[in-house]
Amino acid sequence: MTEIRGFYTLWLREVKRFLRDRTRLLSMFIQPLLWLAIFGAGFGLRFAIPGLSYQQVIFPGIVGQTLLFTSMFMGISVLWDKEFGFMKEILVSPVSRFTIFLGKMVGDSTSSFIQCIMVFVIGIAIGVSIDPVTVIYALPIMVLITFGLVSIGLTIASFIGTLESFGAIQTFINLPLFFLSGALFPLKGPGINLPNWLTTVAAWNPLTYGVDALRSVILGSAWTPLQIQPLWIDIGIVALFDAIMIAIGTWAFSRMK
């Protein structure tokens, strides 16, 4: 019962912190809107895949980008908790380090998930063709992607002592993960000839398979010729990545004093 109460308390705290931050709630509309409305419209003029517009193709990628940037940023909560002494109080409580990590991870993942729901609203508002049924199928994949990405942010923050260092490392990790995931362009398919080094690096990027899974669900059969892996393989790779990162994150929290 203590473990469940501790998990729920940490989860609720992270969600309330997110919902009460009005500046973050407002800003989370701006970035996806800029990518979809401006970047999507501009580059869409040079994009030609039968049955798909460029905005439709990059929409799952922007969902993945939002999950990535928001999830990694959530690690900053660990630094604030260290700064104000709250983390010390949590660590000396009669709750296991695994429960502490899981509570913060699921709480931050919930916040990232809420933000991505807003991205779907923005996409529909600007005219991106989205089947409401596919949104329901995409939700579990979004949750799965978020778990691993939040775990990266929390793990990094557990070893970092300053906000400046965290920001620098976060950017160093975020940008390669995003640009090498195929979020902005297909990685394979008819007529697509990318450099071998790019496809090789992308194959080791876990976000690549998360974005591919989202596109498979949201775009349906129109994406099949460009699919990197079958949907079940994409989901399996993301789930394996989550398990590894949760294990590493729990170990990182166990070392904090």
Stockholm file with secondary structure:
# STOCKHOLM 1.0

chainA/1-257         MTEIRGFYTLWLREVKRFLRDRTRLLSMFIQPLLWLAIFGAGFGLRFAIPGLSYQQVIFPGIVGQTLLFTSMFMGISVLWDKEFGFMKEILVSPVSRFTIFLGKMVGDSTSSFIQCIMVFVIGIAIGVSIDPVTVIYALPIMVLITFGLVSIGLTIASFIGTLESFGAIQTFINLPLFFLSGALFPLKGPGINLPNWLTTVAAWNPLTYGVDALRSVILGSAWTPLQIQPLWIDIGIVALFDAIMIAIGTWAFSRMK
#=GR chainA/1-257 SS CHHHHHHHHHHHHHHHHHHTCHHHHHHHHHHHHHIIIIIHHHHGGGCCBTTBCHHHHHHHHHHHHHHHHHHHHTTHHHHHHHHTTHHHHHHTSSSCHHHHHHHHHHHHHHHHHHHHHHHHHHHHHTTCCCCHHHHHHHHHHHHHHHHHHHHHHHHHHHHCCCHHHHHHHHHHHHHHHHHTTTSSSCSSSTTCCCCHHHHHHHHTCHHHHHHHHHHHHHHGGGGGGGCSSCHHHHHHHHHHHHHHHHHHHHHHHHHCC
#=GC SS_cons         CHHHHHHHHHHHHHHHHHHTCHHHHHHHHHHHHHIIIIIHHHHGGGCCBTTBCHHHHHHHHHHHHHHHHHHHHTTHHHHHHHHTTHHHHHHTSSSCHHHHHHHHHHHHHHHHHHHHHHHHHHHHHTTCCCCHHHHHHHHHHHHHHHHHHHHHHHHHHHHCCCHHHHHHHHHHHHHHHHHTTTSSSCSSSTTCCCCHHHHHHHHTCHHHHHHHHHHHHHHGGGGGGGCSSCHHHHHHHHHHHHHHHHHHHHHHHHHCC
//
